[in-house]
Amino acid sequence: MSHPPASTANQTLALLEPGQRRQNFPLSVAPMMDRTDRHYRYFMRQITRKTLLYTEMITVPAILNGDRPHLLDFSPLEKPLVLQIGGDDPQGLAECARIAEDWDYDEINLNVGCPSSRVQSGNFGACLMAEPDRVARAVEAMATATKLPISVKHRIGIDDLDQYEDMVRFVDIVSSAGCQYFSVHARKAWLQGLDPKQNRTVPPLRYGDVHRLKQEFPHLFIEINGGFLTLDQAKTQLNDVDAVMIGRAAYDEPFIFSTADRDFFGDDSPIPTRREVAEAMIPYINDKIGPEFKGHRIMRHMLQLFSGQPGSRRWRRHLTEQGCRVGNGGEVISQALDLMP
C-alpha cells in the first residue's frame, strides 16, 4: 500500500528520530469509538493542522483478518496520526505494529483504558491494568517489531486497584519494557456497575495523581486526559505534565481547536473561520459521494461546527435531513451556509 507524498510538515516530522516525535505534540484529540474515523479527522485538519490525532480503536483480529484498506487507509492530510490498537496477545500486537509502520502511521497506541463490557470480554482495554506484566510483554513485542513509538493509554485505576501506588506499579512495569509515552485518563474505571458513558463522568477526576506521576517519572512523557472543555484549561496543565488530550469537547465543540496551532505550536498561520472550514469540506464530500455512500457519514461530524452561534440549529437540521439522502453531496453544505446569518 502506498500513500501520496506527505506534506512539508510531515516530511519534517519524518526527519525526527521516533523517540523525539512525541515531544513535539503537547495537544491531542483522544481516540473515540464511532467518532474519530477518517472523515472526522479530515474535518479536524481544516481546523488544526498540528494537533496530534488518533484513529478509533481497532482490534488485533480486525487488523489481521479484516479489510485493511477500509480499516487503516487515511489521507496524508490527517497526519500526524496515531493508530490505537486493542488487544492483549503480544504476537498479534507485534504483527499489527509491523502493519502500522507499513501503513505510515506515526505512532502506535495500546488501549488500556476502555471499560466497556465488550472490550473486557476480549481481555483488553482497562481490565489490562490488573495485568501490567502482560501489558509489558505486549509493549516489548511491539517495540521489537517496529521503529515507531509505542504509547499506552490507561486509567489512573480500576475497581479496587485505584490507589496511586497501583498506578505507579503499572507504569513502572510497563515502562521497564520500553514504553516511554503514557496518556493517563485522570478517572478510575469501574468495570462493573458503570457503563462507558458513566465511566467518563461519575468517577471523580484526580489530576493531582497524574501530576505526581510526572514528578516521580520525569524521564517519561506523561499526557493527561479527562474533563477538559477548553484550550485554556488544557494549557494550564502544561505546567505539570508534558501534554493534554481532549476527548468529547473536541467532538461537541470542534471549533475550540481553531487557535490550537497558534497557542500550542507557535504557528502564526491565519486562523480559519467556521465558514472557511465548511467550504473546505465541500470537495472532500463530493469526492466521496456515490450510490453506496451517503454524505451523512461525513456531515454528521460537522453538525457542531457552528455550536453556540446564531443559526446553528438550522445548520444542524439541514445537514441531518439532506445529508441522509442518496446522491446529496457538497451542495448540502453550501445550502446550509446560505441559511446562516
LINJOJO-V478377 format. One record per pair of residues at least 24 apart in sequence whose C-alpha atoms are under 8 Angstrom apart, sorted by the first residue. I is the first residue (numbers start at 1). J is the second residue. Records with the same first field share a line. If there is no record, write none. Layout:
I: J + J
//
This chain:
1: 102 + 103
2: 103
3: 75 + 76
4: 76
5: 76
6: 76 + 77
7: 76 + 77
10: 79 + 80
18: 147 + 148 + 149
19: 149
22: 149 + 181 + 221
23: 221 + 242
25: 50 + 51 + 52 + 243 + 265
26: 238 + 242 + 243 + 244 + 264
27: 51 + 52 + 243 + 244 + 245 + 246 + 264
28: 52 + 53 + 54 + 243 + 244 + 245 + 246
29: 53 + 54 + 245 + 246 + 247 + 250
30: 54 + 245 + 246 + 247
31: 55 + 56 + 57 + 84 + 247
32: 56 + 57 + 247
33: 57
35: 251 + 301
38: 74 + 75 + 78
39: 297 + 298 + 301
40: 298 + 301 + 302
41: 78
42: 75 + 77 + 78
43: 277 + 281 + 301 + 302
44: 254
45: 77 + 78
46: 272 + 277 + 280 + 281
47: 254 + 255 + 257 + 258 + 272 + 277
48: 257 + 258 + 259 + 260 + 261
49: 261
50: 80 + 260 + 261 + 265
51: 80 + 260 + 261
52: 79 + 80 + 81 + 82
53: 78 + 79 + 80 + 81 + 82
54: 81 + 82 + 83 + 84
55: 81 + 82 + 83 + 84
56: 83 + 84
57: 83 + 84 + 85 + 86 + 111
58: 83 + 84 + 85 + 86
59: 85 + 86 + 87
60: 85 + 86 + 87 + 92 + 93 + 96
63: 96
64: 92 + 95 + 96
72: 103
73: 103
79: 105 + 106
80: 105 + 106
81: 105 + 106 + 107
82: 106 + 107 + 108 + 109
83: 107 + 108 + 109
84: 108 + 109 + 110 + 111
85: 109 + 110 + 111
86: 110 + 111 + 112 + 124 + 125
87: 111 + 122 + 123 + 124 + 125
88: 123 + 124 + 128 + 134 + 135 + 138
89: 138
90: 137 + 138 + 139 + 141 + 142
91: 138 + 141
93: 138 + 141 + 142
94: 138 + 141 + 142 + 143 + 144 + 145 + 146
95: 142 + 145
97: 142 + 145 + 146
98: 145 + 146
101: 146 + 147 + 148
106: 148 + 149
107: 148 + 149 + 150 + 151
108: 148 + 149 + 150 + 151
109: 150 + 151 + 152 + 153
110: 150 + 151 + 152 + 153
111: 152 + 153 + 154
112: 152 + 153 + 154 + 155
113: 153 + 154 + 155 + 185
114: 154 + 196
115: 189 + 190 + 191 + 195 + 196 + 199
116: 191 + 195 + 196
117: 191
126: 154 + 155 + 158 + 189 + 191
127: 158 + 191
129: 154 + 155 + 157 + 158 + 170
130: 158 + 161
132: 169 + 170 + 171 + 173 + 174
133: 173 + 174
135: 174
136: 173 + 174 + 175 + 176 + 177
137: 177
139: 174 + 177 + 178 + 179
140: 177 + 178 + 179
143: 178
150: 179 + 180 + 181
151: 179 + 180 + 181 + 182 + 183
152: 179 + 181 + 182 + 183
153: 182 + 183 + 184 + 185
154: 182 + 183 + 184 + 185
155: 184 + 185 + 186 + 187 + 188 + 189
156: 184 + 185 + 186 + 187 + 188 + 209 + 210
157: 187 + 188 + 189
158: 188 + 189 + 190 + 191
159: 188 + 189 + 190 + 191
162: 188
164: 209
168: 213
180: 219 + 220 + 221
181: 220 + 221 + 222 + 223
182: 220 + 221 + 222 + 223
183: 222 + 223 + 224 + 225 + 245
184: 210 + 222 + 223 + 224 + 225
185: 224 + 225 + 226
186: 210 + 224 + 225 + 226
187: 226
200: 226
210: 241
211: 240 + 241
214: 240 + 241
230: 256
231: 256 + 257 + 260
235: 264
251: 301 + 304
252: 304 + 307
253: 304 + 305 + 307
254: 304 + 305
255: 305 + 306
274: 305 + 306
275: 337
278: 302 + 333
279: 333 + 334
281: 330
282: 329 + 330 + 331 + 333 + 334
283: 330
285: 329 + 330
286: 329 + 330
289: 327 + 328 + 329
290: 326 + 327
291: 326 + 327
293: 326
294: 323 + 324 + 325 + 326 + 327 + 328 + 329
295: 323 + 324 + 325 + 326 + 327 + 328 + 329
296: 320 + 323 + 324
299: 323
310: 340 + 341
311: 339 + 340 + 341
312: 340
314: 339 + 340
315: 339 + 340
//
